[in-house]
Amino acid sequence: MQEKKGWGHSSFEQACSFAIKANVRQLVLFHHDPSRSDEQLEAMLTQANEWVEHQDAELDVILAREGLAV
């Protein structure tokens, strides 16, 4: 997987940290790398939710998907 540092994108850790500090209830991760498989995206979502749990925070993290309405 190609590294994207310096492209202006945030890691899920950065996005979750900012959302927690802003008292956000639900965070939708979007702008995925199109080369990632569904399995890789689901793994990233699992990692994000585990990271949030480790922070002892209440934040619902989901992935943007085609057709998703919020």
C-alpha positions in Angstrom: 0.0 0.0 0.0 1.4 3.4 -1.0 2.1 5.9 1.8 0.0 9.1 1.5 1.7 11.3 4.1 2.0 14.9 2.9 -1.0 14.7 0.6 -3.2 16.7 3.0 -5.3 13.7 4.2 -5.7 12.7 7.8 -5.2 9.3 9.4 -8.2 7.7 11.1 -6.4 8.4 14.4 -6.2 12.1 13.7 -9.8 12.3 12.5 -11.1 10.3 15.6 -9.0 12.4 18.0 -10.3 15.7 16.5 -13.9 14.3 16.6 -13.5 13.3 20.3 -12.2 16.7 21.2 -15.1 18.4 19.4 -17.6 16.1 21.2 -18.8 14.6 17.9 -21.3 11.7 18.3 -20.8 10.1 14.9 -17.8 10.2 12.5 -18.1 9.1 8.9 -14.7 8.2 7.4 -14.6 9.0 3.7 -12.3 9.7 0.8 -10.9 6.2 0.8 -8.0 5.1 -1.3 -9.7 3.5 -4.3 -7.1 0.8 -4.4 -8.2 -0.5 -1.0 -10.4 -3.6 -1.0 -13.6 -3.9 1.0 -11.7 -6.1 3.5 -9.0 -3.5 4.0 -11.6 -0.8 4.6 -13.4 -3.0 7.1 -10.1 -3.7 8.9 -9.5 0.1 9.0 -12.9 0.6 10.5 -12.2 -2.1 13.1 -8.9 -0.4 14.0 -10.6 3.0 14.3 -13.3 1.7 16.6 -10.7 -0.2 18.7 -8.6 3.1 18.9 -11.7 5.0 20.1 -12.5 2.3 22.7 -8.9 2.5 23.9 -9.4 6.3 24.4 -12.4 5.5 26.6 -14.5 7.8 24.3 -18.0 7.6 23.0 -17.8 8.0 19.3 -19.6 6.1 16.6 -17.3 5.6 13.6 -18.7 4.3 10.3 -17.4 4.2 6.7 -19.0 6.2 3.9 -20.5 3.8 1.3 -22.2 4.3 -2.0 -25.9 5.1 -1.2 -25.3 5.9 2.5 -27.7 8.5 3.8 -27.1 10.2 7.1 
